Amino acid sequence: MTKLTGETLNIEEKNIIKIKELFPEIDTDGKIDFDKLKQLLGDYVEDLDERYNFTWNGKGEALRISQTPSMGTLRPAPEESKNWDETENLYIEGDNLEVLKLLQKSYFNKVDVIYIDPPYNTGGDFVYEDDFKDNIKNYKEITGQVDSDGRLTTTNKENSGRYHTDWLNMMYPRLRLARNLLTDDGVILISIDDNEIHNLKNIMDEIFGENNFIANFIWEKNPNPTYLNKYSRNAHEYIIGYSKNINSLDGLYEKHVYTKNEDSQPLQNKGNPMTTLEIKSGVAEFGFDTDKIDKGKYGLVEVHNDILISENKNTNNFKISGTFRFRQNYLDDAIKEGRKNLFKSNKMSPRLTNIRKEFDYFAPISVLNTRATTSIGVNQIKNIFKQEIFNYPKPTYLISKLISFINPEKQSMTILDFFAGSSTTAHAAMDLNAENNSNHKFLMVQLPEETDKKSEAYKSGYENIAEIGKGRIRRAGEQIKDELTEKYESASEEERKEMKHPDDLDIGFKTFKLDSSNIKEWNPGQYDDVQLAIEDSLTPYVEGRTEKDVVYEMILKMGLDLTYPVEEYEVNGNTIYSVGYGFLMISLADEIDLAVAEKMIEIKDEHQPEEFRVIFRDEGFRNDTDKTNIKETLRSAGLAEEAFITL
């Protein structure tokens, strides 16, 4: 039997276990003998006082906090989500330091690519100020959930004397935690400007290892920079890239496409409805000699105006009607990409040449001279919200291009952005899925930082940045799906085989919010009054929390994916929650009887998971005899001893 605690993955303990596995002789009564470890490492130990080292005030504390487990949780918010029951995408509101800790079990070694655009150190206000003693309480103060007694939350003024130090103390523990989440061949890409590029490179070399450095990409963010700076007209930023293990990464890839015209296919299809197309001047090619075609009926095609022809090409615009396969927008796109509009005979039945796309992959060029500029990012926000409600968003094309550098054979990647901002990364992931028939999942994390009450965002009802991010995903997802639907409906059957069906496009997200644990005993130090603590212990859950809150806390603490389906079954007025089709079953009932265990066995037999686990409230058993009987009943159905869990 296992007693569940409220702690997240203990990284420090996990690292010590790894060291002991490598050097078992250093284990002395559960402690590490560092003198013996130094002897074993021999010449690899640096004893000199003067050595290359990158440090700053507070680094030790930042390191310690990155290894301290969190007692918090993530509470589900279905009402603020989209397609809750179907989606595999996540949006998490909260301080990313605590959220990254909470994700350690569920997403350890599972994230394929991380892209972040952290706050640049400009000497202005800096909202990410950590309180290493109680970061959950600190988070609630920052977001206005509790009275902060006038405590300042933006203290990173340049004249504070801690200009670089505060930024480093913020980034260091977050990057350490982020590394744990990456797969062995995972890649992290970080946008940064001149102010901290040197410090970021130093801490990335330390955390990821300088041998795992991939590249420092230069992004041309503005081809026409301001004339106001008299020293340099800054037109670029950086995107620094590292791999978790460069030896597991084959490389980065940029697709270079070549096209070649081949045979043609008819535009006509008798089963389709009548459609009218306009053929622009110089676009059509005629396979027979003539200098004019009169308007009129030609078999199944009607020509609406005279066509003037010179050197086998039309010299004027003309319209034709017929049962065509494609609509006007598809025809226009086909012509733009180099396909030819042919009329091989005087029956005027149009054809389109096919294009065979040939491509190869090369390592991307380090200078990202793309169409993706800051102004395009701003225009995308305006297009989605019909107004400019977010400052300096990155353009989606930049993010999708970076993501596409990862192994092209990976068609189902988990993409994490823990400085999500306006959710450009989520937008880019949905774009890629629609364009490439891929199934990438996104995981966005954003502090619900309040918007300025004078801003357009606040006036439009977006009181914090998280609301902007969620709003963008909702709107952008619908736009992407509408565009995909239009393309799909106008595509041929052969083309549809290579396309994603619009109904298969995941444009939803599950919202979770950072909070203290739902279990009272997992919130240490909350009572100063002993009598109050005794009285409050009569109810196990924090006031205002639901069973669903507790269920998702169990999912998180057990290290399961937060997008696993959760089904509910009723037995004698008690609810059984089945997670991942019987992999984990939870009963939080006040009176657990044998019928609950029998129903769990029935669920297990129906879904036949490879293994199954159960969680009960310890106080839910009427006595030890009932507890033993239920445990033995489940064991007879194949439940392992350690899979019988209580809280």
Secondary structure, DSSP 4 states (H G I P E B T S, - for coil): -EE--S----HHHHHHHHHHHH-GGGEETTEE-HHHHHHHHGGG----SS------TTHHHHHHHHTSPP-EEEEE-GGGSBSTTT---EEEES-HHHHHHHTHHHHTTTEEEEEE-PPP--SS-------TT-HHHHHHHHTTSS--TT--S----GGGS-HHHHHHHHHHHHHHHHHHHEEEEEEEEEEE-TTTHHHHHHHHIIIIIGGGEEEEEEEE--SS--S--SS----EEEEEEEES-GGG-----EEEEEEEEEEEEESB-TTSPPEEEEEPTTTEEESS--SEE-SEEETTEEE-S-EEEETTEESS-EEEEE-BSS-HHHHHHHHHTT--EEE-STT--EEEEEEEEEEEEEPPPSEE--S--HHHHHHHHHHHHSS--SSSPPPHHHHHHHHHTS-TT--S-EEEESS-TTTHHHHHHHHHHHHHT---EEEEEE--PBPPTTSHHHHTT--BHHHHHHHHHHHHHHHHHHHHHHHHHHS-HHHHTTSPPGGG----BEEEEEEE-SBGGGSTT--S-HHHHHHHTTS-B-TT--HHHHHHHHHHHTT--TTS-EEEEEETTEEEEEETTTTEEEE--SS--HHHHHHHHHHHHHH--SS-EEEE-GGGSSSHHHHHHHHHHHHHTT--GGGEEE-
